[in-house]
Amino acid sequence: MLNIDQLTRQVLYNCDISDASHAGLYSICGLALRLRDLYKWENRLPPWEEKDTGEILDWIGAKEERWEDAVELDFCRLAVNGSKFDVFDVDQINRILEPQGLYYGAGYAHSLKPTFLLAEIDEKRAINGIPVYILGRELARDLLTLPALTQGDAILMRTEAARLYLWDQMSYIKKSGRPALQYALANCGLPGNDSCELRPHLDQLLEILKDSFIYHEIGEMSDTVFERSIWREIVSEHPRSPVELAARVLKDLLADTNPAGTLPRIIDRKNEPALAFYAAFLDGLAREFFPELRVAFQLFTGSKDWALIEQTVVDGRRRAEDYTNRMIDFHRTGRQKNKGKEWVAAQVEKHILNKVQNKST
């Protein structure tokens, strides 16, 4: 019989090793936000509940002590029903777990950080022939608060993580995104964005965005512009650099603008709240690569012209394809002519990042 408690402890053990070895990937602010989310998950707190600072600091201190002990350790093989499996042997492990209503996730995230997850399955469905698992209560997780992810040929929708993610996005939204957020909330029948007013409606808002999270993953699985093996080469050769960030943003934009992806899905369903949330949360380098989306959305709020949004998505995709092909060319040329990673980084900086940032200013 499956020993769920034992399996949970093993997955948490591997989560601590991964977090201990890769906490330095994040900025101080980024790590603080991820620790805050992890603290809320461990203590089963709602996304909006904030505990006393001293209590959280004590928890962080204890977590750092565990990390100090774990940083030099190797991942433990997972014991499942009397057999032991490599931590990334997800297919074999899930053949045992899925009939028990559980799903195990393992893979590589930002800067090739190993990431692990164990959760209950709330629902399984198929979209365009792709298995989609709607995961509920998470028994084990690491620092990553990803609302959805792809594992093999399946999509995992993490409901608990998505609630935290959505709340953080709304709570820390920049001033430039607030009008679009207000529009989204008004379309959901919520007149304000006060924290107390939003709390009872968080699950309602998440239901609107689940579709967007899932179709982002479908778009990423369907897209062929940024071929996965080349993308992985670029990310692995330029970890924690502007090149990696640009590669990740371009891959996300290609997914969202793919005919099977998020934005065409929103347009097809004429989903105004989802479009408004997308415009509100588009920020950072993604906004610099796709600046016309917010401009088009502002016009849309008066005209309700979906053709305008559709053309904007086509134009944004064309630009993302162009920059992606340039990045791939620089990568290949650097390899073929032994120019080195520094040369590739310089070309990406000069011919992609500088041009994008100059256009956005």
Legacy VTK file of the C-alpha trace (Angstrom):
# vtk DataFile Version 3.0
C-alpha trace
ASCII
DATASET POLYDATA
POINTS 361 float
0.000 0.000 0.000
1.200 3.508 -0.843
2.705 5.322 2.120
1.714 8.902 1.298
3.360 10.434 4.368
6.691 8.777 3.574
6.524 9.866 -0.074
5.635 13.425 0.957
8.654 13.601 3.273
10.934 12.372 0.489
9.653 14.950 -1.995
9.961 17.726 0.604
13.530 16.570 1.306
14.370 16.988 -2.395
12.596 20.362 -2.460
14.857 21.572 0.361
17.978 20.403 -1.494
16.915 22.187 -4.677
15.961 25.392 -2.847
19.180 25.350 -0.798
21.335 24.987 -3.892
19.516 27.561 -6.005
18.257 30.265 -3.611
21.058 32.483 -4.897
19.345 32.657 -8.291
16.874 35.192 -6.966
17.229 38.817 -6.037
16.728 39.639 -2.358
13.214 40.881 -3.114
12.422 37.895 -5.343
13.590 35.413 -2.722
11.600 37.208 -0.010
8.390 36.961 -2.035
8.945 33.270 -2.757
9.692 32.541 0.893
6.545 34.408 1.882
4.477 32.237 -0.474
6.173 29.083 0.807
5.471 30.134 4.400
1.790 30.669 3.602
1.602 27.271 1.915
3.327 25.432 4.780
0.994 27.067 7.298
-2.107 26.734 5.108
-2.814 30.456 5.193
-5.036 32.245 2.661
-3.058 34.406 0.193
-4.048 37.669 1.870
-3.148 36.721 5.447
0.118 38.210 6.717
1.631 36.998 9.975
3.788 38.936 12.420
7.189 39.791 10.940
9.029 38.220 13.868
7.224 34.929 13.410
8.073 34.849 9.708
11.723 35.714 10.389
11.943 32.847 12.874
10.535 30.508 10.221
13.011 31.806 7.628
15.859 31.278 10.094
14.812 27.668 10.627
14.443 27.184 6.876
17.949 28.559 6.255
19.374 26.172 8.854
17.788 23.249 7.001
19.180 24.597 3.738
22.685 24.770 5.226
22.431 21.072 6.059
20.937 20.214 2.662
23.084 22.220 0.247
25.740 19.504 -0.202
23.313 16.574 -0.271
22.155 14.567 -3.281
18.518 14.056 -4.180
17.057 10.927 -2.644
15.457 8.290 -4.836
11.738 7.999 -4.218
10.431 4.852 -2.558
7.004 4.051 -3.977
5.239 0.770 -3.189
8.471 -1.040 -2.404
10.400 0.164 -5.465
12.845 3.057 -5.730
12.803 5.534 -8.606
15.023 8.326 -9.865
13.547 11.705 -8.912
12.919 12.586 -12.576
11.313 9.264 -13.522
7.890 10.901 -13.471
6.180 8.509 -15.885
6.899 5.406 -13.810
6.072 7.148 -10.538
2.776 8.540 -11.813
1.670 5.167 -13.138
1.498 4.186 -9.479
0.286 7.492 -8.039
-2.430 8.511 -10.478
-4.822 5.662 -9.592
-4.420 6.856 -5.987
-5.519 10.385 -6.961
-2.013 11.867 -6.701
0.366 13.434 -9.195
4.121 13.888 -8.950
5.856 16.684 -10.834
9.586 17.019 -11.458
11.587 19.028 -13.959
13.742 22.108 -14.467
12.615 25.719 -14.126
14.302 29.134 -14.204
18.104 28.846 -14.624
17.611 25.057 -14.765
16.609 24.892 -11.112
15.230 21.412 -10.308
11.638 21.701 -9.154
9.428 19.119 -7.441
5.739 18.838 -6.627
3.324 16.343 -5.108
-0.385 17.151 -5.248
-3.869 15.703 -5.196
-5.694 15.431 -8.529
-9.011 17.294 -8.520
-9.828 16.656 -12.169
-8.350 15.267 -15.368
-9.528 16.408 -18.783
-8.259 16.548 -22.362
-7.958 19.702 -24.481
-7.003 19.250 -28.124
-5.885 15.755 -27.182
-3.550 17.088 -24.454
-4.030 15.656 -20.936
-4.715 18.453 -18.431
-4.500 17.759 -14.709
-6.275 20.201 -12.388
-4.308 19.778 -9.162
-5.764 20.602 -5.779
-4.096 20.408 -2.375
-0.326 20.320 -2.679
1.409 17.946 -0.285
4.929 19.038 -1.255
6.345 21.944 -3.238
9.429 24.143 -3.452
9.984 27.881 -3.853
8.348 28.129 -7.272
4.819 29.547 -7.292
4.011 28.602 -10.887
0.274 28.629 -11.710
0.674 26.018 -14.461
3.438 24.049 -16.130
4.074 21.387 -18.738
5.405 17.944 -17.894
6.049 15.687 -20.852
2.880 15.705 -22.940
0.670 16.822 -20.033
-0.303 20.174 -18.523
-0.480 20.666 -14.761
-2.790 23.400 -13.484
-1.747 24.153 -9.882
-4.827 25.612 -8.213
-3.183 26.410 -4.855
-0.151 28.046 -6.440
-2.351 29.902 -8.922
-4.345 31.462 -6.070
-1.132 32.764 -4.498
0.167 33.932 -7.887
-3.029 35.805 -8.780
-3.255 37.478 -5.390
0.368 38.625 -5.585
-0.141 39.939 -9.123
-3.095 42.045 -8.027
-1.510 43.169 -4.759
1.793 44.313 -6.248
0.615 45.586 -9.608
2.359 48.729 -10.851
0.501 51.966 -11.360
0.544 51.548 -15.156
-1.392 48.278 -14.894
-4.079 49.469 -12.489
-6.564 50.838 -15.076
-6.634 47.480 -16.892
-7.011 45.637 -13.572
-9.884 47.927 -12.579
-11.545 47.239 -15.939
-11.170 43.482 -15.401
-12.674 43.623 -11.925
-15.568 45.811 -13.091
-16.335 43.275 -15.817
-16.494 40.639 -13.094
-19.023 42.716 -11.164
-16.477 43.943 -8.613
-16.491 47.749 -8.346
-13.216 48.122 -6.432
-9.852 46.494 -5.891
-9.756 46.818 -2.131
-8.198 43.746 -0.539
-11.144 43.065 1.754
-13.604 43.325 -1.136
-11.600 40.942 -3.315
-11.030 38.143 -0.794
-14.439 36.426 -1.175
-14.108 36.592 -4.978
-10.585 35.253 -5.481
-11.781 31.834 -6.637
-14.225 33.490 -9.060
-11.372 35.495 -10.585
-9.144 32.428 -10.726
-11.785 30.533 -12.720
-11.560 33.249 -15.376
-7.783 32.979 -15.527
-7.445 29.190 -15.390
-8.220 29.096 -19.095
-5.439 31.613 -19.785
-2.912 29.658 -17.712
-3.782 26.385 -19.443
-3.768 27.832 -22.958
-0.396 29.448 -22.347
0.960 25.944 -21.840
-0.916 24.660 -24.909
0.547 27.513 -26.940
4.025 26.676 -25.699
3.596 23.002 -26.576
2.269 23.923 -30.034
4.843 26.536 -30.949
7.691 25.586 -33.294
9.431 28.949 -33.715
11.692 28.637 -30.664
12.579 24.948 -31.010
12.840 23.486 -27.529
16.315 21.965 -27.818
17.815 25.238 -29.099
15.997 27.202 -26.405
17.425 24.900 -23.741
20.921 25.306 -25.167
20.644 29.098 -24.996
19.205 29.092 -21.467
21.821 26.654 -20.171
24.723 28.573 -21.754
23.575 31.952 -20.424
22.161 31.278 -16.941
21.060 34.252 -14.826
21.766 36.702 -17.626
19.856 39.153 -19.850
20.099 36.536 -22.619
18.269 33.946 -20.543
15.620 36.485 -19.525
15.077 37.540 -23.152
14.860 33.906 -24.275
12.251 33.132 -21.619
10.176 36.232 -22.384
10.228 35.529 -26.121
9.209 31.921 -25.560
6.296 33.085 -23.381
5.159 35.666 -25.957
5.339 33.089 -28.742
3.186 30.787 -26.608
0.618 33.476 -25.849
0.361 34.624 -29.484
0.413 31.129 -30.983
-2.886 30.330 -32.769
-3.483 27.672 -30.100
-2.341 29.939 -27.257
-3.722 32.361 -24.694
-4.523 35.496 -26.688
-6.196 33.807 -29.694
-8.243 31.814 -27.170
-9.296 35.036 -25.417
-10.199 36.616 -28.763
-12.141 33.555 -29.913
-14.210 33.569 -26.721
-14.402 37.389 -26.607
-13.376 37.154 -22.967
-13.063 40.812 -21.891
-12.023 40.186 -18.254
-9.276 37.772 -19.350
-7.998 40.294 -21.909
-7.981 43.012 -19.263
-6.078 40.820 -16.803
-3.530 40.013 -19.509
-3.017 43.724 -20.252
-2.813 44.533 -16.533
-0.183 41.898 -15.759
1.949 42.475 -18.876
5.042 44.112 -17.408
8.823 44.236 -17.411
10.672 42.987 -20.469
7.527 41.310 -21.825
5.848 44.699 -22.031
8.904 46.140 -23.792
8.737 43.367 -26.393
4.961 43.805 -26.807
4.206 47.497 -26.067
1.288 47.815 -28.479
-0.886 45.408 -26.500
-1.689 47.887 -23.738
-2.218 50.693 -26.279
-4.638 48.486 -28.217
-6.413 47.505 -25.012
-6.945 51.155 -24.075
-8.577 51.728 -27.471
-10.560 48.534 -27.088
-12.192 49.701 -23.851
-14.008 52.354 -25.893
-14.491 50.609 -29.223
-14.934 46.919 -28.229
-13.124 46.209 -31.495
-11.870 42.637 -31.295
-10.373 42.948 -34.789
-7.987 45.553 -33.370
-6.835 43.120 -30.671
-6.493 40.327 -33.230
-4.276 42.449 -35.493
-2.220 43.565 -32.500
-1.587 39.931 -31.585
-0.540 39.155 -35.178
1.871 42.107 -35.168
3.265 41.198 -31.750
3.822 37.614 -32.833
5.622 38.715 -35.986
8.023 40.815 -33.933
8.586 38.026 -31.396
9.366 35.633 -34.258
11.844 38.117 -35.747
13.725 38.619 -32.470
13.689 34.886 -31.765
15.186 34.069 -35.151
17.889 36.681 -34.583
18.739 35.156 -31.220
18.920 31.670 -32.724
21.173 32.951 -35.526
23.540 34.566 -33.015
23.600 31.344 -30.988
24.363 29.170 -34.010
26.957 31.548 -35.424
28.687 31.724 -32.061
28.942 27.932 -31.967
29.920 27.402 -35.591
32.622 30.060 -35.587
33.781 29.504 -31.989
33.099 33.115 -31.079
32.176 32.272 -27.519
29.221 32.977 -25.228
30.396 36.535 -24.571
30.094 37.387 -28.276
26.567 35.926 -28.397
25.560 37.911 -25.316
26.957 41.110 -26.829
24.987 40.575 -30.061
21.748 39.902 -28.200
22.331 42.999 -26.085
23.078 45.218 -29.090
20.641 43.946 -31.711
17.700 42.833 -29.588
17.594 44.205 -26.051
18.860 47.702 -26.842
16.461 48.042 -29.781
13.496 46.826 -27.751
14.260 49.103 -24.825
14.842 52.132 -27.061
11.461 51.598 -28.736
9.674 51.377 -25.407
11.074 54.670 -24.097
LINES 1 362
361 0 1 2 3 4 5 6 7 8 9 10 11 12 13 14 15 16 17 18 19 20 21 22 23 24 25 26 27 28 29 30 31 32 33 34 35 36 37 38 39 40 41 42 43 44 45 46 47 48 49 50 51 52 53 54 55 56 57 58 59 60 61 62 63 64 65 66 67 68 69 70 71 72 73 74 75 76 77 78 79 80 81 82 83 84 85 86 87 88 89 90 91 92 93 94 95 96 97 98 99 100 101 102 103 104 105 106 107 108 109 110 111 112 113 114 115 116 117 118 119 120 121 122 123 124 125 126 127 128 129 130 131 132 133 134 135 136 137 138 139 140 141 142 143 144 145 146 147 148 149 150 151 152 153 154 155 156 157 158 159 160 161 162 163 164 165 166 167 168 169 170 171 172 173 174 175 176 177 178 179 180 181 182 183 184 185 186 187 188 189 190 191 192 193 194 195 196 197 198 199 200 201 202 203 204 205 206 207 208 209 210 211 212 213 214 215 216 217 218 219 220 221 222 223 224 225 226 227 228 229 230 231 232 233 234 235 236 237 238 239 240 241 242 243 244 245 246 247 248 249 250 251 252 253 254 255 256 257 258 259 260 261 262 263 264 265 266 267 268 269 270 271 272 273 274 275 276 277 278 279 280 281 282 283 284 285 286 287 288 289 290 291 292 293 294 295 296 297 298 299 300 301 302 303 304 305 306 307 308 309 310 311 312 313 314 315 316 317 318 319 320 321 322 323 324 325 326 327 328 329 330 331 332 333 334 335 336 337 338 339 340 341 342 343 344 345 346 347 348 349 350 351 352 353 354 355 356 357 358 359 360
